[in-house]
């Protein structure tokens, strides 16, 4: 099924669906770019892993990196031989739960030197909204800004505050930052709203090379069709987060038109 909206589908922003959209879109972008930047560059998927615990989100880094031991550890309690336990019977207890969320991002490297040339990130609720996830992501972003590495940062989420810039841009539903290492602090910011198509964006490489255009809207729509995201969306309910009042009727007409076609 073709996606009903001309650009981003706001129903796909639901936190329960977004992890699949996020990782699938990163992979689709890699598949689109890889043959076009070869043989000088290769594009590889990298992972961050978030450990989810009750009530908090803990950033633990890539899965192939050993996580350091905690600064302190609880000392196991061993009762004296003469001490008698008072906990006799059947008790209601809770066991530790530790779930993991894996997020992919894209790195473009120079084949000959292995140099990291460009990082492509798609923001998620965890690195945009959750305080600790956002803090860790901003640290990575700051490291990139202090290097010659290019950054393409794609924000397709209306929830949360946009990532910080030196000057506050015009407010928009979505935005894409293209920050070239060779021209910092100057950068380009593509802004667009729910009604508008996702723009075509350049993918910066080394300064001496041309920049291939990425038709992100076409990649996104082909993924929507291929993955059949429509089967997971309930267009009868408002999207999460809800739309602005000014576009609710427009979105409803788009959905109804798609159903009748």
Secondary structure, DSSP 8 states (H G I E B T S, - for coil): ---SSSS--GGGG-HHHHHHHHHHHHHHHHHHHHHHHTTTEEEEEEEEEEEEETTEEEEEE-TTS-----SS--------TT------S---------EEEEEEEEEEEETTT--EEEEEEE--HHHHTSHHHHHHHHHHHHHHHTSS-EEEEEE---SS-----SS-----SEEEEEE-GGGTT--EEEEE-TTS---EEEE---TTS--EEEEHHHHHHHHHHHHTGGGG--TTS--SS---HHHHHHHHHHHHHHHH-
